Amino acid sequence: MKLWGGRFAKSTASLVDSFNASIEFDQKLYKHDIMGSIAHAKMLGKCNIITPKESQIIIEGLLSILADIEKGLVTFQIEYEDIHMNIEKLLIDRIGEVGKKLHTARSRNDQVAVDIRLYLREEIGTICGLLKELLTTLKNLGEYHIDTVMPGYTHLQRAQPVTFGYYMMAYFQMFKRDFERLQDCQDRVNILPLGAGALAGTTYHTDREYLAQELGFHGICENSLDAVSDRDFVIEFISDASIMMMHLSRFCEELILWSSAEFHFIEMDDAYSTGSSIMPQKKNPDVAELIRGKAGRIYGNLMNILTIMKALPLAYNKDMQEDKPPLFDTVENLKDCLLIFNEMLKTMTVRKDQMKKATKEGFMNATDVADYLVKKGLPFRSSHEIVGKMVLYCIQQGKTIDDLSLEEFQTFSPVFAEDILDVIKIENCIASKVSQGSTSHGSIEDMLKRAQDFLFDR
C-alpha cells in the first residue's frame, strides 16, 4: 500500500505507477534528501514535536540508510514513486512505527524543494571550481602570449593587429561574468523552503531558522505558497548555464577555424582530436565541435523548464516533477564541457609564426595610418578617405602598405614624413594603443594583474 493510500479504495494501475514515478532520475538526490530529513528530525526533537529519543532513532536510521545506499546495498522501488517515499519506506521498515513520525510538519512539496536547492548549491560550487580552473588557464595563456602577434577580426575579416594574450583575456572577461552570475544565482538558491508544508505552513511550532542554520542556508523562504511553487532558481541556473555554453561555443568556433589549414594558427593535441574513418590524413577538432553542439542541448533544457512552468497555478503541480531531468542534464553536461575544454585549451599548440605572418596581409595597419594623419592635424574623415585611396592603390599595384616608399606615401598627402615608416610596423601598431583596455603590452599587464586579484579573492 502507498504511504498516501489511506483515502483510496483500490491500487493505482501498474501503468500509472510507471508513468507517475520519478525514482529513475531523482534517486540522484538521495544524499540531499537524507540531509534534509536529518535536519528536520533534529528540529522536531528540539521543538518537542517528537521526543528527543525518537529524533535520535530516526537520525540513526537515516544515517544507516545513507551508508547502505553508498555501499550499493539498496535497490529503490518504482512502486514508491520517488526518492522521498523510497527513503521514508526504508526508514519505516528499518526502525518501525517511529519512522512514521518523520513526515510530521512537512510535505513532499517542501521536501523536494529543499532537496533540489541542496543539490544545486553543491553543484554550483563544483562548477565555479571548474570555471576558476579555466580562468586560471586563460590568465596563464594571456601572460605567456602577451606579445604573440595575431590578426584581430571584425566580420571575420582581418581588421587590426592584436596579441593572442589579449584575445585570451577577452575570453577571461566572458567567463569571469559567468562566474559572477553563478555566485549571484547561488544567493537565491541558498534560501530554505523546508517547513513550508504543502503550501500554507503548519500547525506545529517549528523552528525554520534552526533548520536553515543546520543545512547552511542563509535565510528562509518568506511565503510558504511561494516556497513550494518556486522554480525560478532552476530557471536562473539553466539560463546562466546557457550563456556560459554560448561563450564556450563561440570559443570553440574560433578554435575550429584557427585549427583549419586555411588559418593554421593552432593545432589541437592528438589526445583531444579524432581521425576520419576513410581519410587517413584527417585530424578533426571533434571535442570543440561537440561542445559547440552541446550548447544547443542546454538551450533546449532552458526552453523545457520555461515551458513546464509557464502556465502553472500555485502551488505544486505534478508537472514540476519534470524540472529535474533538464536540471540534471544541464549540470552534468556543463561540468563535462568545462573540464574537457580546459584540458584541450592547455594542451593545444599555438603557431606564433603563422599568426604573425597573417598580420602582413589585409592592410591591418591602415587605421594607424589614418590616426597618424589626424595627429598631424587632418580631420578624421579626410584621413579616412586618403587611406582608403591608398589601400585601393595598393590593391591595384599588388602591394601592402608596408611596401610603400615615403615618396608614394607623399603622393597621397604631403603631411606624411619619414616617421610613418615606423608607425606602420605591426609591433608598433600594437604598442601605440594607449587607451584603457587596449591590446598594448602595458594594458594587458594591467588586465593580468586584475585577473590575478580576482582569482586570489576566490
ZAFI-122663 format. One record per residue (C-alpha): residue number from 1; x, y, z. Coordinates in steps of 0.05 Angstrom, whole numbers, plus 5000, padded with zeros to 4 digits. Layout:
<sites>
(NUM (X Y Z))
...
</sites>
This chain:
<sites>
(1 (5000 5000 5000))
(2 (5024 5070 4983))
(3 (5044 5114 5042))
(4 (4990 5162 5020))
(5 (4939 5107 5003))
(6 (4890 5112 5061))
(7 (4838 5151 5022))
(8 (4839 5103 4963))
(9 (4795 5042 4954))
(10 (4838 5009 4900))
(11 (4911 5008 4879))
(12 (4938 5051 4823))
(13 (4945 5016 4756))
(14 (5014 4990 4740))
(15 (5016 5037 4681))
(16 (5005 5095 4728))
(17 (5059 5071 4776))
(18 (5109 5071 4719))
(19 (5084 5137 4689))
(20 (5080 5173 4756))
(21 (5147 5151 4784))
(22 (5209 5195 4784))
(23 (5255 5148 4821))
(24 (5293 5132 4757))
(25 (5323 5202 4756))
(26 (5311 5233 4825))
(27 (5349 5178 4862))
(28 (5409 5224 4848))
(29 (5381 5265 4906))
(30 (5387 5210 4959))
(31 (5442 5245 4998))
(32 (5407 5312 4997))
(33 (5341 5281 5017))
(34 (5373 5247 5077))
(35 (5410 5311 5096))
(36 (5343 5349 5096))
(37 (5308 5294 5135))
(38 (5362 5291 5189))
(39 (5357 5366 5199))
(40 (5281 5360 5201))
(41 (5285 5304 5253))
(42 (5332 5346 5296))
(43 (5284 5404 5293))
(44 (5224 5361 5311))
(45 (5261 5336 5372))
(46 (5286 5406 5391))
(47 (5216 5434 5388))
(48 (5186 5374 5427))
(49 (5141 5356 5368))
(50 (5171 5287 5376))
(51 (5214 5264 5435))
(52 (5289 5272 5433))
(53 (5296 5197 5436))
(54 (5251 5188 5375))
(55 (5290 5241 5339))
(56 (5355 5204 5353))
(57 (5326 5137 5330))
(58 (5304 5170 5264))
(59 (5371 5203 5253))
(60 (5409 5138 5265))
(61 (5362 5101 5218))
(62 (5373 5153 5164))
(63 (5448 5150 5172))
(64 (5447 5074 5166))
(65 (5405 5080 5102))
(66 (5455 5131 5074))
(67 (5513 5084 5088))
(68 (5477 5025 5055))
(69 (5460 5066 4993))
(70 (5532 5087 4985))
(71 (5554 5014 4992))
(72 (5505 4995 4936))
(73 (5462 4954 4983))
(74 (5396 4990 4969))
(75 (5350 4978 4910))
(76 (5298 5032 4900))
(77 (5227 5011 4883))
(78 (5186 5043 4828))
(79 (5122 5029 4868))
(80 (5145 5082 4919))
(81 (5148 5134 4864))
(82 (5206 5179 4883))
(83 (5268 5184 4926))
(84 (5230 5216 4984))
(85 (5179 5160 4992))
(86 (5231 5106 4979))
(87 (5275 5131 5036))
(88 (5215 5140 5083))
(89 (5192 5069 5068))
(90 (5263 5043 5081))
(91 (5264 5081 5146))
(92 (5197 5053 5170))
(93 (5218 4983 5152))
(94 (5283 4993 5189))
(95 (5261 5028 5254))
(96 (5187 5013 5256))
(97 (5129 5059 5277))
(98 (5174 5116 5299))
(99 (5196 5124 5227))
(100 (5125 5146 5210))
(101 (5135 5208 5253))
(102 (5190 5237 5208))
(103 (5140 5268 5159))
(104 (5106 5309 5214))
(105 (5104 5384 5197))
(106 (5129 5376 5126))
(107 (5103 5357 5057))
(108 (5136 5325 4997))
(109 (5127 5394 4966))
(110 (5176 5428 5012))
(111 (5218 5365 5017))
(112 (5232 5363 4942))
(113 (5244 5438 4941))
(114 (5298 5434 4994))
(115 (5330 5373 4961))
(116 (5337 5409 4895))
(117 (5366 5471 4929))
(118 (5416 5429 4968))
(119 (5436 5393 4904))
(120 (5442 5456 4862))
(121 (5480 5493 4916))
(122 (5532 5438 4917))
(123 (5536 5433 4841))
(124 (5544 5508 4832))
(125 (5604 5504 4879))
(126 (5634 5449 4835))
(127 (5620 5488 4771))
(128 (5651 5551 4800))
(129 (5713 5509 4816))
(130 (5717 5486 4744))
(131 (5707 5557 4720))
(132 (5763 5581 4765))
(133 (5809 5529 4733))
(134 (5790 5553 4664))
(135 (5801 5626 4684))
(136 (5869 5607 4710))
(137 (5887 5574 4644))
(138 (5864 5636 4606))
(139 (5904 5681 4651))
(140 (5966 5638 4642))
(141 (5958 5638 4566))
(142 (5948 5713 4568))
(143 (6013 5720 4606))
(144 (6053 5673 4563))
(145 (6028 5703 4497))
(146 (6027 5776 4518))
(147 (6069 5793 4457))
(148 (6046 5739 4408))
(149 (6021 5779 4349))
(150 (5959 5758 4311))
(151 (5904 5788 4269))
(152 (5841 5815 4302))
(153 (5777 5809 4262))
(154 (5710 5841 4251))
(155 (5660 5807 4205))
(156 (5713 5751 4203))
(157 (5756 5798 4161))
(158 (5825 5820 4183))
(159 (5818 5886 4218))
(160 (5874 5907 4266))
(161 (5933 5871 4296))
(162 (5926 5847 4368))
(163 (5961 5795 4410))
(164 (5940 5725 4427))
(165 (5947 5743 4501))
(166 (5897 5800 4491))
(167 (5849 5751 4457))
(168 (5853 5703 4516))
(169 (5839 5759 4564))
(170 (5776 5777 4525))
(171 (5751 5706 4539))
(172 (5774 5714 4611))
(173 (5724 5771 4618))
(174 (5667 5728 4589))
(175 (5679 5671 4637))
(176 (5690 5718 4695))
(177 (5620 5745 4683))
(178 (5595 5673 4682))
(179 (5629 5661 4749))
(180 (5597 5723 4778))
(181 (5528 5705 4751))
(182 (5532 5636 4783))
(183 (5552 5666 4850))
(184 (5494 5714 4845))
(185 (5448 5655 4828))
(186 (5475 5618 4888))
(187 (5448 5673 4934))
(188 (5377 5658 4911))
(189 (5387 5583 4912))
(190 (5411 5585 4984))
(191 (5342 5601 5014))
(192 (5307 5547 5055))
(193 (5237 5524 5034))
(194 (5233 5467 5086))
(195 (5179 5479 5137))
(196 (5131 5509 5087))
(197 (5088 5447 5088))
(198 (5045 5433 5027))
(199 (5031 5507 5015))
(200 (5001 5540 5076))
(201 (5050 5527 5132))
(202 (5038 5480 5191))
(203 (5001 5479 5257))
(204 (5064 5458 5294))
(205 (5110 5506 5329))
(206 (5170 5492 5285))
(207 (5237 5528 5282))
(208 (5254 5543 5209))
(209 (5312 5588 5227))
(210 (5343 5528 5263))
(211 (5332 5486 5200))
(212 (5366 5539 5158))
(213 (5425 5540 5205))
(214 (5431 5464 5206))
(215 (5430 5460 5130))
(216 (5474 5521 5117))
(217 (5421 5565 5085))
(218 (5428 5639 5095))
(219 (5353 5652 5102))
(220 (5284 5622 5095))
(221 (5231 5629 5041))
(222 (5184 5682 5070))
(223 (5119 5657 5038))
(224 (5102 5583 5042))
(225 (5059 5585 4979))
(226 (5118 5613 4940))
(227 (5168 5567 4974))
(228 (5138 5503 4945))
(229 (5118 5531 4877))
(230 (5182 5569 4861))
(231 (5230 5541 4809))
(232 (5258 5608 4789))
(233 (5325 5587 4816))
(234 (5327 5527 4769))
(235 (5308 5571 4710))
(236 (5360 5622 4730))
(237 (5415 5570 4736))
(238 (5399 5539 4668))
(239 (5396 5608 4638))
(240 (5465 5624 4667))
(241 (5489 5556 4641))
(242 (5462 5573 4572))
(243 (5502 5638 4570))
(244 (5564 5601 4592))
(245 (5554 5549 4538))
(246 (5545 5605 4487))
(247 (5614 5631 4508))
(248 (5644 5561 4503))
(249 (5612 5552 4435))
(250 (5639 5618 4409))
(251 (5708 5600 4434))
(252 (5703 5531 4403))
(253 (5683 5561 4336))
(254 (5746 5603 4336))
(255 (5789 5544 4355))
(256 (5758 5502 4299))
(257 (5772 5557 4249))
(258 (5842 5570 4275))
(259 (5860 5496 4271))
(260 (5840 5492 4197))
(261 (5893 5493 4142))
(262 (5865 5560 4119))
(263 (5886 5592 4185))
(264 (5935 5542 4216))
(265 (5941 5587 4278))
(266 (5936 5529 4327))
(267 (5939 5453 4329))
(268 (5898 5411 4376))
(269 (5936 5359 4416))
(270 (5927 5288 4390))
(271 (5893 5269 4456))
(272 (5837 5319 4442))
(273 (5828 5305 4367))
(274 (5799 5248 4326))
(275 (5811 5219 4257))
(276 (5770 5201 4196))
(277 (5743 5132 4181))
(278 (5761 5140 4108))
(279 (5812 5197 4100))
(280 (5878 5178 4134))
(281 (5906 5249 4135))
(282 (5849 5279 4175))
(283 (5856 5308 4245))
(284 (5788 5333 4267))
(285 (5772 5381 4325))
(286 (5714 5337 4348))
(287 (5718 5357 4421))
(288 (5709 5430 4404))
(289 (5653 5413 4355))
(290 (5617 5371 4406))
(291 (5620 5426 4459))
(292 (5592 5473 4406))
(293 (5536 5424 4393))
(294 (5520 5415 4467))
(295 (5504 5489 4472))
(296 (5440 5474 4434))
(297 (5424 5418 4483))
(298 (5429 5465 4542))
(299 (5387 5518 4506))
(300 (5335 5462 4497))
(301 (5336 5449 4572))
(302 (5322 5522 4585))
(303 (5262 5523 4539))
(304 (5240 5457 4571))
(305 (5236 5485 4642))
(306 (5207 5552 4619))
(307 (5152 5515 4582))
(308 (5138 5469 4642))
(309 (5129 5529 4688))
(310 (5095 5578 4641))
(311 (5022 5565 4660))
(312 (5023 5531 4728))
(313 (4976 5557 4781))
(314 (5002 5560 4852))
(315 (5023 5517 4887))
(316 (5054 5450 4870))
(317 (5033 5413 4807))
(318 (5057 5345 4783))
(319 (5085 5379 4721))
(320 (5141 5405 4766))
(321 (5168 5334 4773))
(322 (5196 5345 4703))
(323 (5242 5401 4728))
(324 (5296 5352 4748))
(325 (5315 5319 4681))
(326 (5333 5385 4647))
(327 (5368 5409 4710))
(328 (5409 5346 4720))
(329 (5425 5342 4646))
(330 (5449 5415 4646))
(331 (5493 5405 4707))
(332 (5527 5342 4681))
(333 (5539 5367 4611))
(334 (5563 5435 4634))
(335 (5614 5403 4681))
(336 (5638 5356 4626))
(337 (5645 5413 4577))
(338 (5684 5457 4625))
(339 (5731 5401 4646))
(340 (5748 5377 4576))
(341 (5751 5446 4545))
(342 (5802 5469 4596))
(343 (5846 5408 4583))
(344 (5840 5418 4508))
(345 (5860 5491 4515))
(346 (5920 5476 4559))
(347 (5948 5424 4510))
(348 (5939 5460 4443))
(349 (5999 5486 4404))
(350 (5999 5560 4386))
(351 (6034 5574 4319))
(352 (6064 5642 4332))
(353 (6099 5648 4264))
(354 (6035 5633 4226))
(355 (5996 5683 4267))
(356 (6048 5738 4255))
(357 (6051 5722 4181))
(358 (5976 5732 4176))
(359 (5983 5804 4201))
(360 (6023 5822 4139))
(361 (5962 5817 4095))
(362 (5896 5853 4097))
(363 (5921 5924 4108))
(364 (5915 5916 4183))
(365 (5957 5979 4196))
(366 (5910 6023 4155))
(367 (5875 6051 4216))
(368 (5942 6071 4246))
(369 (5959 6109 4183))
(370 (5893 6147 4188))
(371 (5907 6162 4262))
(372 (5976 6187 4242))
(373 (5945 6238 4195))
(374 (5895 6260 4248))
(375 (5952 6273 4296))
(376 (5984 6316 4242))
(377 (5922 6360 4241))
(378 (5876 6329 4188))
(379 (5802 6314 4205))
(380 (5790 6240 4215))
(381 (5741 6235 4156))
(382 (5792 6266 4109))
(383 (5845 6219 4136))
(384 (5798 6160 4126))
(385 (5788 6179 4053))
(386 (5862 6188 4040))
(387 (5880 6120 4069))
(388 (5822 6087 4032))
(389 (5851 6112 3966))
(390 (5919 6088 3989))
(391 (5892 6018 4001))
(392 (5858 6018 3933))
(393 (5925 6037 3901))
(394 (5960 5980 3939))
(395 (5908 5930 3914))
(396 (5917 5953 3843))
(397 (5993 5950 3848))
(398 (5995 5884 3886))
(399 (6029 5917 3946))
(400 (6018 5924 4021))
(401 (6022 5989 4059))
(402 (6089 5965 4086))
(403 (6116 5961 4015))
(404 (6103 6035 4001))
(405 (6162 6083 3998))
(406 (6159 6151 4031))
(407 (6151 6183 3962))
(408 (6090 6140 3949))
(409 (6060 6160 4016))
(410 (6071 6233 4000))
(411 (6033 6226 3934))
(412 (5971 6216 3977))
(413 (5987 6272 4027))
(414 (6046 6318 4037))
(415 (6034 6311 4112))
(416 (6069 6243 4112))
(417 (6140 6245 4139))
(418 (6195 6193 4148))
(419 (6167 6171 4216))
(420 (6107 6139 4180))
(421 (6153 6081 4162))
(422 (6159 6064 4236))
(423 (6086 6076 4251))
(424 (6063 6023 4202))
(425 (6104 5967 4233))
(426 (6055 5916 4263))
(427 (6090 5914 4331))
(428 (6086 5990 4335))
(429 (6013 5989 4316))
(430 (6001 5945 4376))
(431 (6047 5984 4423))
(432 (6015 6051 4403))
(433 (5947 6033 4433))
(434 (5946 6074 4497))
(435 (5872 6072 4516))
(436 (5849 6031 4576))
(437 (5831 5960 4556))
(438 (5873 5962 4493))
(439 (5919 5909 4463))
(440 (5985 5942 4484))
(441 (6034 5905 4529))
(442 (6023 5951 4588))
(443 (5947 5947 4582))
(444 (5948 5871 4581))
(445 (5994 5872 4642))
(446 (5941 5912 4678))
(447 (5888 5861 4657))
(448 (5931 5804 4682))
(449 (5941 5837 4749))
(450 (5867 5848 4758))
(451 (5854 5776 4736))
(452 (5903 5750 4788))
(453 (5870 5792 4842))
(454 (5802 5765 4821))
(455 (5826 5693 4824))
(456 (5862 5704 4890))
(457 (5798 5731 4922))
(458 (5760 5668 4901))
</sites>
